[in-house]
Amino acid sequence: MPEYTMNFGLYGAHGRKSSELAGEVLDRLAAEGGIRSPVTTRRGLTARLNYLTNSPTGYQAMREAGITVARGTLRRWLQRKQTPSRDNLARLDAAYRAYRHRNVARHLLQRLNARGGTWVEIQPLDQSAVADPRKRVIEPVAEFRRLKIRTWDQIVKAWAAGDDAALDAAWVEWLKTLGSDWGKYEYATSVGFSA
């Protein structure tokens, strides 16, 4: 997702909710070892179909993504005799991502919680393009911070479920451990961590 301009009086400030940025890091970690070919390629489509049709929960993920085709159509897709519509390709890709998130969540959780947790680096909101009279007064000026999240359970659970509100709530609970200036990091330029 591209950066966007904040709408709370900081005309020209660049940043996003730090929980959203953390979710994107989890997305990248989940993609490691996953299918790299786009769904629009034969290889990418076949790999996603094989992954999704390998278990009842994969079929459930397709239903949740809105794929309601007949068994014969699905069989023709698997046999490469028919190509899904553009809308169904997008739904297949969404079903794959959601199903993969659920499948890798437990593994990610183990990695993130190992050794007492994982350090997170947060770059605060960038106000360099904001005119002085409109800059948000942050005393002292928000600086790069490191935060050790010791238990990722609620964050990963919300991320795997695709629940942005729950992800934000779980993330903010950990931001509050930064002390009284935690609100300066609710919006950030970047969030980084690895597992």
JOHUCOR-V402741 format. One line per field, one symbol per residue. phi: phi as a letter, one per 30 degrees, with the letter a starting at -180 (. if undefined). burial: 1 if it has 9 or more other C-alpha atoms within 8 Angstrom, else 0. A space follows every 50 residues. Layout:
phi = ???
burial = ???
This chain:
phi = .ddbddccicejdclbedddddddddeddddeicdcddddcedddddddd ddcdaedddddddddjdbddeddddddddicbcddedddddddddddddd eddcedddedddddhijbdccbcdeccdcddedcdddbcdedbebcbccd bceddddddddicdddddddddededddjdceddcdcbdabbabb
burial = 00001100011111111111111011101110000000100001111111 11100001101110101000001101110000000001111111110111 11011001100110001111111111100100011000000100001010 110111111100110111011101110100010111111111100
